[in-house]
């Protein structure tokens, strides 16, 4: 089976999320995200370019990584764009910031000097992997080092209680180890049930239910 066929059948590349969803789950302001997906050289390309209304799990991871680069080390968009272009061409990757082994990529960064693409070693500047380590820790990977699951932040240093897996609940956030969607907890709580009642019904711990509710409240407040 060739790589294209594999990608076509892989739910990680399927259109699952609106741009607003990506904004909420990756914690990137929607106006900022729109600049990343727009223009002649977008940083994030949806699965179906002609119908750019739904985005994939891989797009979500790209937004998560770019957000880390921007927030934690103020890496210029021009440098990120150069890196993506270089890696796309040399590695034949459609989503290099999601498909690359970021631990390997993290030891170097692509820079543009005088029109030439150069690779700067970690000795010249902080390695990308160190910059975004807390963000990489929110991901799980398969044997090909492709992301399989994403644990969205509800707040800084939050536990990995809520997970997004494109093979579970169409990639919507659920409580880890279950198929219980966070929106289900929110709807029941909004309907007047207590968190203790919900936890008992699903045989969950109270902090798990609290985290599910927090995820939905954060998402709606974004």
Secondary structure, DSSP 8 states (H G I E B T S, - for coil): --HHHHHHH-GGGS--B-HHHHHHHHT--HHHHHHHH-SSS-SS--SSGGGTT-B-HHHHHHHHHHHHHHHHH---HHHHHHHHHHHHHHH--SSHHHHS-HHHHTTEEEEEETTEEEEEETTTS--HHHHTHHHHTTEEE-TTS-EEEE---SSTT--TTEEEETTSGGG--EETTS--BHHHHHHHHHTT--HHHHHHHHT--HHHHHHHHHHHHHHHH-
